[in-house]
């Protein structure tokens, strides 16, 4: 446990009257809006908001805590597990095996437990509550179990907040929190070795696939040459993941989407995963990226995190035209250039109906965007993506067709040092996976526009310079990581 400040964040401060005087109690709005909280990189953030709804204020509390380098409970990984009723590791075979003896004496066919920081508030033992918290570390949960065929199964998980509980139970939540802060346990993870094998997740019906069919063929051929069994799998093959050592997602990733479910399940099963769940969560939300880039002094166009209470100031701060981005926009979708006050107001109203925070960004016109591919914290390729003809973006979508600008690929050494160095700094703040960093170069400065997980690797574009070596670099990362995990498992 770190020694920094403890921030207990709730939907409303009034819900947290029971909280310890040794912690700072604040509302989600205060945490999100007050930049001073971003400076406490050693803080522990206890998120007691309703966070199960995607892009709710509680969702952004954990998201921004991670962007700020703070320890969040629940972490974004757990928030993702709990979105839309997902049960995460509570439904895994390993957890269910441990569950059976803990409920062996229960005479009913249904059983529920309320868990606060690994302690039982009602319905069961602390031993069971500890197992629940270890499997799905979240402050307050109500978990339902059902017996069928003489075995217990997890049937439902519900996120609770202090306002859902009476005063007596809120007091007990405070006691459980203090015990947790005095010595929280770590979640155990199992590591298993298998025969080297790689699954490539791909959807042939995806309109904007990150790899074309020729690139897929080359990935499969390269894997075979390097001694990896490889196979293209689809969205119906989730149950097959235990057959593989690695998962390479070549489908457009989104949270609340089957690609994220595959990533999460594979990671929990000990597979080497690109894109890993944390990278998907971080890269698909521009609020996270904005926060983490700013805190680490990576140059971006002037940007505002827009909420309803500051929306009126966008034009005066950024000028017009400006660009609006929904937090999970991708492939030029959900990104809007607005040129008038009326268009700005209409677009903000529409976007804020979907998300509590919207990004507004300074308009920075250029003929092309740089794209630097980064893998394993190393630069891999560099491209210039030119704007679509007569358009301000790389992709122009019309009613009956999609137009794209041309791509020019070069070696890493040919690209300006500022572009490559800035891209590496930005990507390394996200993780050690495969990323495509988009940069605009203007007036001798490099501005990070996006850090994309799941970047395009298309035959004829990104591989134009490295050719087969590009595929060997990517597949080689899988092979090296798989071998490393096997050595750990055998030691």
KEGU-406914 format. One record per residue (C-alpha): residue number from 1; x, y, z. Coordinates in steps of 0.5 Angstrom, whole numbers, plus 2048, in hexadecimal, padded with zeros to 3 digits. Layout:
BEGIN
vexti:X:Y:Z
NUM:X:Y:Z
...
***
This chain:
BEGIN
vexti:X:Y:Z
1:800:800:800
2:803:807:7FE
3:804:80C:803
4:800:812:7FF
5:7FA:815:801
6:7F3:811:801
7:7EE:814:7FC
8:7E7:811:7FE
9:7E3:813:7F8
10:7DB:812:7F8
11:7D5:815:7F3
12:7D4:81A:7F9
13:7D8:81C:7FF
14:7D1:81B:803
15:7D2:813:802
16:7D9:813:805
17:7D7:815:80C
18:7DA:80F:80F
19:7E0:80F:80C
20:7E7:810:810
21:7E9:817:812
22:7F0:815:810
23:7EE:815:808
24:7EC:81A:804
25:7E5:81A:802
26:7E2:81D:7FB
27:7DD:81C:7F6
28:7DE:819:7EF
29:7DD:820:7EC
30:7E2:823:7F1
31:7E7:81E:7EF
32:7E6:81F:7E7
33:7E6:826:7E7
34:7EB:828:7EC
35:7F2:828:7E9
36:7F6:828:7F0
37:7F4:821:7F1
38:7F8:81F:7EA
39:7FE:821:7EE
40:7FE:81B:7F3
41:801:816:7EF
42:802:812:7F6
43:7FB:812:7F8
44:7F6:80C:7F9
45:7EF:80D:7F6
46:7E9:809:7F9
47:7E4:80A:7F4
48:7DD:809:7F7
49:7D9:80C:7F2
50:7D4:808:7ED
51:7D9:806:7E8
52:7D6:801:7E4
53:7D3:805:7DF
54:7D8:806:7D9
55:7DB:80E:7D9
56:7D7:810:7DF
57:7DA:814:7E4
58:7DC:80E:7E8
59:7DF:80B:7E2
60:7E4:811:7E1
61:7E6:811:7E8
62:7EA:80B:7E8
63:7EC:80C:7E0
64:7EF:813:7E2
65:7F2:810:7E9
66:7F6:80B:7E4
67:7F8:811:7E0
68:7FA:815:7E5
69:7FF:80F:7E8
70:7FA:80E:7EE
71:7F8:807:7F1
72:7F1:806:7F0
73:7EC:802:7F3
74:7E9:7FF:7EF
75:7EE:7FF:7E9
76:7EC:800:7E2
77:7ED:7F9:7E1
78:7E8:7F7:7E6
79:7E3:7FD:7E4
80:7E3:7FA:7DD
81:7E1:7F3:7E0
82:7DB:7F6:7E3
83:7D9:7FA:7DD
84:7D2:7F7:7DB
85:7D2:7F1:7E0
86:7D8:7EE:7DE
87:7DA:7E9:7E4
88:7E2:7E9:7E2
89:7E6:7E4:7E6
90:7E0:7E2:7EB
91:7DE:7DE:7E5
92:7E4:7DB:7E4
93:7E6:7D3:7E5
94:7EB:7D5:7EA
95:7E6:7D9:7EE
96:7E0:7D4:7EE
97:7E5:7CF:7F0
98:7E7:7D3:7F6
99:7E0:7D4:7F7
100:7DD:7CD:7F8
101:7E0:7CC:7FF
102:7DE:7D3:802
103:7D7:7D2:800
104:7D7:7CA:802
105:7D2:7CB:808
106:7CD:7CF:805
107:7C6:7CC:804
108:7C3:7D0:7FF
109:7C4:7D1:7F8
110:7C5:7D8:7F8
111:7CA:7DC:7FC
112:7CC:7E4:7FC
113:7D1:7E7:7FF
114:7D3:7EF:800
115:7DA:7F0:800
116:7DE:7F7:803
117:7E5:7F7:801
118:7E6:7EF:802
119:7E2:7EF:808
120:7DB:7EC:809
121:7D5:7F1:80A
122:7D0:7EC:80A
123:7CE:7E5:808
124:7D5:7E1:808
125:7DC:7E0:80B
126:7E2:7E5:80B
127:7E5:7DF:807
128:7E0:7DF:802
129:7E0:7E7:801
130:7E8:7E7:801
131:7E8:7E2:7FB
132:7E3:7E7:7F8
133:7E7:7ED:7F9
134:7ED:7E9:7F6
135:7EA:7E7:7F0
136:7E6:7EE:7EF
137:7E9:7F3:7F3
138:7E4:7F9:7F4
139:7E2:7FC:7FA
140:7DA:7FA:7FB
141:7D7:7F4:7F7
142:7D1:7F0:7F8
143:7D2:7E9:7F5
144:7CD:7E4:7F3
145:7CF:7DC:7F3
146:7CA:7D7:7F0
147:7CB:7CF:7F1
148:7C9:7CB:7EB
149:7CC:7C4:7EA
150:7CE:7C4:7F1
151:7D3:7C9:7EF
152:7D3:7D0:7F1
153:7D4:7D6:7EC
154:7D4:7DD:7EC
155:7CD:7E0:7E9
156:7CE:7E7:7EA
157:7D2:7ED:7EC
158:7D0:7F4:7EE
159:7D4:7FA:7F0
160:7D1:7FD:7F7
161:7D3:804:7F9
162:7D2:807:800
163:7CC:80A:7FF
164:7C9:803:7FD
165:7CA:801:805
166:7C7:803:80B
167:7CB:807:811
168:7CD:801:815
169:7D0:7FE:80E
170:7D3:804:80C
171:7D7:804:813
172:7D9:7FD:811
173:7DC:7FF:80B
174:7E0:804:80E
175:7E3:7FF:812
176:7E4:7FA:80D
177:7E8:800:809
178:7EC:801:80F
179:7EE:7FA:80F
180:7F0:7FA:807
181:7F4:800:808
182:7F8:7FD:80D
183:7FA:7F7:809
184:7F7:7F6:802
185:7F8:7EF:7FF
186:7FA:7EE:7F8
187:7F6:7EA:7F3
188:7FA:7E4:7F1
189:7FB:7E2:7EA
190:7FC:7DB:7E7
191:801:7DA:7E2
192:801:7D4:7DD
193:805:7D1:7D8
194:802:7CE:7D1
195:805:7CD:7CA
196:807:7D3:7C7
197:801:7D5:7C3
198:7FE:7DC:7C1
199:7F6:7DE:7BF
200:7F5:7E4:7BB
201:7EE:7E7:7BC
202:7EB:7E9:7B6
203:7E4:7EB:7B3
204:7E3:7EB:7AB
205:7DD:7EF:7AC
206:7E1:7F5:7AF
207:7E0:7FB:7AB
208:7E7:7FE:7AD
209:7EB:7F8:7AF
210:7F2:7FA:7B2
211:7F5:7F5:7AD
212:7F3:7F3:7A6
213:7F3:7EB:7A4
214:7FA:7EB:7A1
215:7FD:7EE:7A8
216:7F9:7E8:7AB
217:7FC:7E3:7A7
218:803:7E6:7A8
219:802:7E6:7AF
220:800:7DE:7AF
221:806:7DD:7AA
222:80B:7E0:7AF
223:808:7DD:7B5
224:809:7D6:7B2
225:811:7D8:7B0
226:812:7DA:7B7
227:80F:7D4:7BA
228:809:7D6:7BC
229:802:7D2:7BB
230:7FD:7D8:7B9
231:7F6:7D8:7B7
232:7F1:7DE:7B5
233:7EB:7DD:7BA
234:7E4:7E1:7BA
235:7E0:7E4:7BF
236:7DC:7DD:7C0
237:7E3:7DA:7C3
238:7E4:7DD:7CA
239:7E3:7D6:7CD
240:7E9:7D4:7C9
241:7EE:7D9:7CC
242:7F1:7D4:7D1
243:7F4:7D0:7CB
244:7F9:7D6:7C9
245:7FF:7DA:7CC
246:7FE:7E0:7C9
247:7F8:7E4:7C6
248:7F9:7EA:7C1
249:7F3:7EE:7C0
250:7F2:7F0:7B8
251:7EB:7F3:7B9
252:7E9:7FA:7BB
253:7E9:7FA:7C3
254:7E4:7FD:7C7
255:7E2:7FD:7CE
256:7DB:7FA:7CF
257:7DD:7F6:7C9
258:7DF:7EE:7C8
259:7E6:7F0:7C6
260:7E7:7F3:7CD
261:7E3:7ED:7D0
262:7E9:7E8:7CC
263:7EE:7ED:7CF
264:7EC:7EC:7D6
265:7EB:7E5:7D6
266:7F1:7E3:7D3
267:7F5:7E8:7D7
268:7F2:7E4:7DD
269:7F4:7DE:7DA
270:7FB:7DF:7DA
271:7FC:7E1:7D3
272:800:7E6:7CF
273:7FB:7EB:7CD
274:7FC:7F0:7C8
275:7F8:7F5:7C9
276:7F7:7F3:7D0
277:7F1:7F6:7D4
278:7F5:7FC:7D7
279:7F7:7FE:7D1
280:7F0:7FE:7CE
281:7ED:801:7D4
282:7F2:807:7D3
283:7F3:808:7CC
284:7EC:808:7CA
285:7EA:80D:7CF
286:7ED:814:7CD
287:7EC:817:7D4
288:7F1:812:7D7
289:7F6:814:7D2
290:7F5:81B:7D2
291:7F6:81B:7DA
292:7FC:816:7DA
293:800:81A:7D4
294:7FF:821:7D7
295:801:81E:7DE
296:807:81C:7DB
297:809:822:7D7
298:807:81F:7D0
299:805:824:7CB
300:7FE:824:7C8
301:7FA:829:7C5
302:7F6:82E:7CA
303:7F1:829:7CD
304:7EB:82A:7D2
305:7E7:825:7D6
306:7E0:827:7D4
307:7DB:826:7D9
308:7D4:829:7D9
309:7D6:82F:7DF
310:7DC:831:7DA
311:7D9:830:7D3
312:7D8:837:7D2
313:7DF:839:7D2
314:7E2:835:7CD
315:7E1:83A:7C7
316:7E5:83F:7CB
317:7EA:83A:7CD
318:7EC:837:7C7
319:7E9:83B:7C2
320:7E5:839:7BB
321:7E6:834:7B8
322:7E7:82F:7BD
323:7E7:828:7BD
324:7E2:824:7C2
325:7E3:81C:7C4
326:7DF:817:7C7
327:7E4:814:7CC
328:7E3:80D:7C8
329:7E4:80F:7C1
330:7E8:80C:7BC
331:7E9:80B:7B5
332:7E7:813:7B4
333:7E0:811:7B7
334:7DE:815:7BD
335:7E2:81B:7BB
336:7DF:821:7B8
337:7E2:828:7B6
338:7DD:82E:7B8
339:7DE:834:7B5
340:7D8:839:7B8
341:7D6:83A:7BF
342:7CF:837:7BD
343:7D2:830:7BA
344:7D7:830:7C1
345:7D1:830:7C5
346:7CD:82B:7C1
347:7D2:826:7C1
348:7D4:827:7C8
349:7CD:826:7CA
350:7CD:81F:7C6
351:7D4:81D:7C9
352:7D2:81E:7D0
353:7CC:81A:7D0
354:7D0:814:7CF
355:7D6:816:7D3
356:7D7:81A:7D9
357:7DE:81D:7D6
358:7DF:81F:7CF
359:7E6:821:7CC
360:7E7:828:7C9
361:7ED:829:7C5
362:7F0:82F:7C2
363:7F0:82E:7BA
364:7F7:82D:7B7
365:7F7:82C:7B0
366:7FC:828:7AC
367:7FD:824:7A5
368:7FE:81E:7A9
369:7FF:81A:7B0
370:805:816:7B2
371:804:80F:7B4
372:809:80C:7B8
373:808:804:7BA
374:80B:802:7C0
375:80B:7FB:7C3
376:80F:7F9:7CA
377:811:800:7CB
378:815:801:7C4
379:813:804:7BE
380:811:800:7B8
381:80F:804:7B2
382:80D:80B:7B0
383:808:80D:7AB
384:805:813:7A9
385:7FE:813:7A8
386:7FB:818:7A3
387:7F4:81C:7A4
388:7EF:819:7A0
389:7EE:81D:799
390:7EA:823:79B
391:7E9:821:7A2
392:7EC:823:7A9
393:7ED:81C:7AC
394:7F1:816:7A9
395:7EA:812:7A8
396:7E4:816:7A4
397:7DE:812:7A5
398:7D8:813:7A0
399:7D1:810:79F
400:7D4:80B:79A
401:7DB:80B:79B
402:7E1:80C:79F
403:7E7:810:79D
404:7EE:80F:7A0
405:7F4:813:79F
406:7FB:810:79C
407:800:80D:7A1
408:808:80E:7A0
409:80C:809:7A5
410:813:80B:7A7
411:818:808:7AB
412:819:80A:7B2
413:81F:80D:7B1
414:81C:812:7AB
415:817:815:7B0
416:818:81B:7B4
417:81B:819:7BB
418:816:81E:7BE
419:811:819:7BB
420:814:813:7BD
421:816:815:7C4
422:80F:818:7C5
423:80B:812:7C3
424:80F:80D:7C8
425:80E:812:7CE
426:807:812:7CC
427:806:80A:7CB
428:80A:808:7D1
429:805:80C:7D5
430:800:807:7D3
431:804:800:7D4
432:808:7FC:7D0
433:804:7F9:7CB
434:803:7FB:7C3
435:801:802:7C2
436:800:807:7BD
437:802:80E:7BF
438:7FF:814:7BA
439:803:81A:7BA
440:802:821:7B7
441:808:825:7B6
442:807:82D:7B6
443:80C:832:7B6
444:812:82E:7B8
445:80E:82A:7BE
446:80B:823:7BE
447:803:823:7C1
448:801:81C:7C3
449:7FA:81B:7C0
450:7F8:814:7C2
451:7FB:80E:7C5
452:7F8:808:7C2
453:7F7:801:7C4
454:7F6:7FC:7BE
455:7FA:800:7B9
456:7F9:7FF:7B2
457:7FE:7F9:7AF
458:7FC:7F9:7A8
459:800:7F5:7A2
460:802:7FB:79D
461:802:800:7A2
462:805:800:7A9
463:80A:7FA:7A7
464:80C:7FE:7A0
465:813:7FF:7A3
466:814:7F9:7A8
467:810:7F4:7A4
468:811:7ED:7A7
469:815:7F0:7AD
470:80F:7F4:7B0
471:80B:7ED:7B1
472:811:7EA:7B4
473:812:7EF:7B9
474:80B:7EF:7BB
475:80A:7E7:7BB
476:811:7E7:7BE
477:80F:7EB:7C4
478:809:7E6:7C6
479:80E:7E0:7C5
480:813:7E4:7CA
481:80E:7E5:7CF
482:80B:7DE:7CF
483:812:7DB:7D0
484:813:7E0:7D6
485:80C:7DE:7D9
486:80E:7D7:7D8
487:815:7D7:7DB
488:811:7DB:7E1
489:80C:7D5:7E2
490:812:7D0:7E2
491:816:7D3:7E7
***
